[in-house]
């Protein structure tokens, strides 16, 4: 990895909670916040955002939690940090469920005087009574883990407990955890664990038995366990997943004789296990199969001979398709298959003749995801959403195809005067790039519509249509147009779409974004004076590139929890784990490309930059607030106008609770109105 540049005057900002850095951040907040919060529109935007975020008629994100049971984590104005609760499927279907609170995070935080943020629960199948609950201080990726009994509603006295860290873990049985323990001094260069151990109930962490070891130089997000089990809970295999870099990884079968490397390609992902079949997706061509293919293996044969694997093809998506999600029920393989960024659910059954499939009848032109899949039967909780139609939640049977609507979200904004269309721009290399436009039906096409363009473009992550509740209320209702670009680097057309924008080809991602921006202007939907852009994390890097390379195209740039210094990124936060995406500044050919677009180094004096709004979180231990801090400091040094906000809590998501989220959204849309509507 590259060493930190010696000539950077702002390296002191890389001390995440250093006194000087925090003092600087508070001063920036004091300078920027009044410019937005004193705007007469801010109060109404905040109230609208908070009302949506805390509405009690939201659809609960329920998941199967033991036979006949549904569980849900819920936040509202009474439970700002949230409660974890359960009900029966029968009660939930009635429309007026009787909830039982399992854990009240607000009460816990108050009792322990801690800023707990819920990180989820990993429960032991099949009854899912015992759970490992993750609690984060202020929203950091690092978490404390405690064993919880869902029957007594209490933490288990003397039960499993892990101190704060970026651990990776799962249950093997009631008395054993498979644990990749985060331990100071025993992490990869990007700060993740590289050993896998078995921890027995009652043992101190120091007594856990090591079963697999990677190296300090491993990339990605650290070693983690993959536990394959039958629906009755019996474990059929334990696999150590060892990332070599961001996207290449080895899979090692843990046996009584020690770990044995599976003969899987490094660009592959284990997706699940059902009816004796191990399911694996490919992210690169291998052994006659294509990138994007979904394969299966006989697990019994894999265990007999891990070094010689025989694969069968389950599904090969077309050029316009992508596999967005793979789930398994008791007897079925379930795939969320997308065609030109529009979803469908396909259920597969394995029999003597191999796999046969049926498509579930669900709303068209929507994003459809599996919220939860049951191991007790073939039940599915499905989420259906699109930009203007309020989201709905469905209970479906993957075997029979039967389905019923459980909940429909009440409308959050007036959508009757709007329409959605999918348009295509042509990128610099001739590639057709799709994007969605949500606009008034009577748009004048005179270039005067205030337009917000959002994109991400990285890490195989797809930007599929979502009900625009907050955007609709805070932006569309005020006369704005909303656009989402499906640029390369994402997963909208499977691994090929992602692979096209990696490392030396990174500029394709940005060229796609500029092509969409120019297409919006060419179609007279908007103009540079009225065009604003927004993106977070990897999308925040995209914003920085747009600001420095094409400032004449935009009049507003919302830079959320960004990467910004791509020459030093490998030693900031978890940056070293992303060299597979961006390249390594220590490799000359990759450094040359990074030099062309790294926003921090490409900020120059005397340019006509629009006033950007940059925000981050002190608790973001993934990307790290230093990127945003340094961006603002350099803009200040060069005499530019900008706005900066640093939330002292919130983690990489930027907000530790619903009030903070509403505040952030109100700040963003106040800024967008100032830049694009005034």
Beta strands, then each sheet from edge to edge (+ up, - down):
strand 1: 63-64
strand 2: 69-74
strand 3: 83-88
strand 4: 100-104
strand 5: 116-123
strand 6: 130-137
strand 7: 143-149
strand 8: 154-155
strand 9: 161-165
strand 10: 168-173
strand 11: 176-180
strand 12: 195-200
strand 13: 209-213
strand 14: 224-229
strand 15: 235-243
strand 16: 249-255
strand 17: 258-261
strand 18: 268-274
strand 19: 277-282
strand 20: 294-298
strand 21: 312-315
strand 22: 321-328
strand 23: 332-339
strand 24: 342-351
strand 25: 354-359
strand 26: 367-373
strand 27: 379-385
strand 28: 392-397
strand 29: 403-408
strand 30: 418-426
strand 31: 432-440
strand 32: 451-454
strand 33: 481-485
strand 34: 531-536
strand 35: 556-560
strand 36: 612-617
strand 37: 642-647
sheet 1: 1+ 2- 3+ 4-
sheet 2: 5+ 6- 7+ 8-
sheet 3: 5+ 6- 7+ 9-
sheet 4: 10+ 11- 12+ 13-
sheet 5: 14+ 15- 16+ 17-
sheet 6: 18+ 19- 20+ 21-
sheet 7: 22+ 23- 24+ 25-
sheet 8: 26+ 27- 28+ 29-
sheet 9: 30+ 31- 33+ 32+ 34+ 35+ 36+ 37+
end
